[in-house]
Every structure is written in structure tokens, then in C-alpha cells.
Amino acid sequence: MTRGLQGYPVVGVENTALAGLACTYDAIPQKKGPKGSRAKVISELRLREGQKQAEHRRQESYFNYGSQTSSPSSPIWPGLLSQDLIDACTDYYFKNMYPTMPILCQNQLWRLVAEMEGSTEAYSLLCSFCAFMLIQPGIETKAGHAIQALEGSISNNTSLGKTLLDVALRRRKAYDYIEKPSVNAVITSFFAFGCFFGLDKHNTAWFHLREATTLAQTIGMQDEKTYAGMDYEESARMRRLFWLLFVTERAYALQKHRPLTLHATIKLPSAAEDPSRPIAGFLYMVNLYHPFDDNFIGLWNKSRTDCSTLWLAHLQKQLTQALPAVLDCTDTQAADLRTSQHWLRTIVWQLSITNGFLSSTSPDSSMTFTYPIEVAKDLVAVTSQLSQRSMEVHGVGLIEKLFDVACTLIDVMSCVPLEAPSTSFGVSGPTDYLNYLVHLISTLRSGASRYLELIVAKIKDTLPPHMAASIAQPQPLTPIKAEQPSTPESSTTPFLQHADSVSSEYHSSSASSPYSTPPFKQWYPPL
């Protein structure tokens, strides 16, 4: 017998061929003393190859179109998608999230549940829906939903969400949803995007968002003619789905510097479609993002340069007037709308400063260097009137917008002299606004998002030591009445400010901010 390294037996190529095995260089360690026969080695190799082939067949059942073994009638883990879990996710969706993303109806979900035993498409959509609800808003479910998996225990809701997402994407491979797309396939891709966004996997998130918009265009959702002659309920649902993708794509393009694929080519949904579930807030959101077209995104992504002061000032005015003083919507919608409005004002100001259009003497406050202080002031005013629950629903997406506004405020504070009080800031000042935003970020998701550590690091790295020390450590906020904010829509809204004055440095962190702010100091006048 041929001996290899450390005296282990080597099975020759001719022997494996005679045994009907693939050639391998696996070495089987032997105990000291008398060695076993060559037959034992071949038996071990045959067992290994059988296991590899079984695993290969199992994976093919997930990823090959039309595989009979991937029928949802034999789930990967029995009980994974339980009726209790579906009911919990459905109840939370219609109570909290439907006004923001009105793309599913109760009857439709009941049909999906009835069909999931025989429809891979229905099963995949329900898995992605429940995964989204567990990951993005982070709903709490009963402990009984934790199940024993083949590899171990699914011990928390996020783990269960990840498992459901994995199952949804694997199972949908069993049918050709790309060549024969449907509205349900678009929704599944959208929920997959939301899950990966919440998991901070942005390359994968972008892939699935682009997949959703591509499938939507493939079935003609961007063409008004597609909706002619359709069932009224189905037409309304598909129209709302298109506009949800329209808004989501623009928000993500601004956050991650991506291009656009969808444009305002069809009519808006009607606010009177379903009186029992008003969508006025959804229409407000469409109006907010409508001005951010290919022209703006091209400037934002630096693929074009034809920008002007007048155009940007007009866009700021549009944003300021985009929402009415009193919003006819739920608190959950108001949280998303108000936060998005002030975040978009910050984005437009960012573009203004990178193009060198700001001036210390401009009569238009939106074209001055201190405008982010005004935006932060207005954001503090409106969010102080919102419950934490109404903001938690929107997950990490809302936290990231708060973080972006706070980062811009920090950059301005590091460049603009703030020693002398200014009546334009009211009783409170930029340090108070920053304190509030840091506290809010530390409160949402119990401060578990990465943005708390990043904002603390930015404060330490950007602000002078004496100013950084004046930012209080994150802790619960106490509302007190303060000066009126600058925007009409929040004229009766008090500020939130920390009750006690705390002066302590934030802990050090080596993390760097992912927020790509312009090089502010090169645009500011010398101090």
C-alpha cells in the first residue's frame, strides 16, 4: 500500500476508478498499530461521496426551476410559517404600516394563505412578508414562534426573519418568476429589499430593489394603458405599488447615490379608493419625492453640472410647502413624512454647498451657511410631538435620516461661529438641537443601531473639545416648552430638551461615519 504524509494510506487512481468513485485526495487518518484494509478506505470514500451527492441534489431542489422536490407542501422546516405568525404580522401591518405602504389587502392575504400549500409563489410572498415584518419594524412575536431548525435553534425574531427570508428566496427559484413575472413577484422582491436594508446589506438590498423595479416595468406598471380594463381592486393595488417603488427608489438613490429607473408616467392613486383605509399620507409622500427626478439625481451623483442657485432655492421652497400645516394621516405616517421632509431639505442644501451657491448675506435663508441649524430646529419641533412607537415602525431607515441631519448640523457647528446668541435660533440653540437628535437616536431601537456609535464618533472627531463636551450623554428626554419653530406647520409644537445640563465627553470610537458630507470648510468664509 502506498503511504502518504504521516503514513496515512493513499488510495490510487486505478482503485477508485475500479470502485466506481470519483478521484479524491482525501486522506483517512488511521489509528496507531495494525492498519485496516484498503476496503475500509474505499467504503469511507463511497460514504462521503454519497453524502456530497445528496447535498448537491438538495441544493438543486432549491435553485432549479420547476423542481418537484421544492413544493411548499413539504416545507424545509415544518411549522416555520405558522398561522399564528402570519396572523401577528398581518395584524401589525394593517394597524401600523398599511397607510405607508398600501400594497396588500386583507382578502389578498387570506387567498395567499389558502393557496400556499400548493403555490410556491404564494408561499414565497408570505415568507418574505413575515420576514420583512420581523426585521424592518422589528415586531415582537410570541416565544412559541421559535422553532428547532436542523442546524440549531432560531432563538429570536431577527433570526426567524432571516430564516424566512432565506426560505422565500430559495423557494421562489422553483418557478420562473423572471420570464413570467407577476405583481406578487414584484412585492416579494420589494420585501426582500426591505429586509436586506434593515440588515444593513446594501449591495443585496439594491439588487432586490432593482429587481422589483425591473419586474414592475416588465409587466407594464409604468404604462397607463396597462390599467385599462383591469379589475378595480387589482388596478388600484398595482398603481399604489408602482408609486411605492417610485418613492423608495428615490429615497435610496439619495441615500446611496444610485440611479433611477422609474418616472412619473402614470396617474396617482385616488384618495377615495378605500374610505375605510385612507391613503392621504401616502400621497403626501409621493408629492415630497416627486421633484427629485433624473436632473436632481444626476447632479447628486455628479454625472451632470447644469445647476443654478434659483433652481435650488425654488426646490427648497417646494419642500417647505409640500406638506400642509395639519396632516390628515396617522401618527405613523406623520413621523415618516415630517422626518423625510426635513431630511430632503438637508439633501438639497448639501447640493447647494457643493456647487458653491451659498452666501452669508443671502436674503434666502435656504441659501445660507446656517440653514441646517434651522432645519434641525424644525425637525426637533415636529418629532418632539411624535410617540416613539410611531417612529420605531419605520426601522433603521428613519434613524438614518435623523443621523444625516445631525451629521450636517455637526459640520455646520464646526465651521460657523456660534458664540454670540442669535435671535433667529430662539431660546434654544444648535447644541440643544444636536443633544436632542443624539438622544433620539439613542432611544430608537434601544440605541442598538450602528448610528449611535457613529454620531458619537463624529462629534468627538469634528467639534472642538469644549463644544463636544457640552453634548450630553444619551439618556431619556424630558419635554419642556421652548421658542416657536420657524415653520408654520409646527407653530404650536414645543421642543424636547434634556431636563438637566450634563457636560461629559462621549466615549471614543474608531468608527467612521458612512455619511458622505461635502468638504464644508472649503466653502465657508474664514472665521
Secondary structure, 3 states (H helix, E strand, C coil): CCECHHHCECCCHHHHHHCCCCCCCCCCCCCCCCCCCHHHHHHHHHHHHHHHHHHHHHHHHHHCCCCHHHCCCCCCCCCCCCHHHHHHHHHHHHHHHCCCCCCCCHHHHHHHHHHCCCCHHHHHHHHHHHHHHHHCCCCCCCHHHCCECCCCECCCHHHHHHHHHHHHHHHHHHCCCCCCCCHHHHHHHHHHHHHHHHCCCHHHHHHHHHHHHHHHHHCCCCCHHHHCCCCHHHHHHHHHHHHHHHHHHHHHHHHHCCCCCCCCCCCCCCCCCCCCCCCHHHHHHHHHHCCCCHHHHHHHCCCCCCCCHHHHHHHHHHHHHCCCCCCCCCHHHHHHHHHHHHHHHHHHHHHHHHCCCCCCCCCCHHHCCCHHHHHHHHHHHHHCCCCHHHHHCCHHHHHHHHHHHHHHHHHHHHHCCCCCCCHHHCCCCHHHHHHHHHHHHHHHHHHCCHHHHHHHHHHHHHCCHHHHCCCCCCCCCEECCCCCCCCHHHCCCCCEECCCCCCCCCCCCCCCCCCCCCCHHHCCCCC
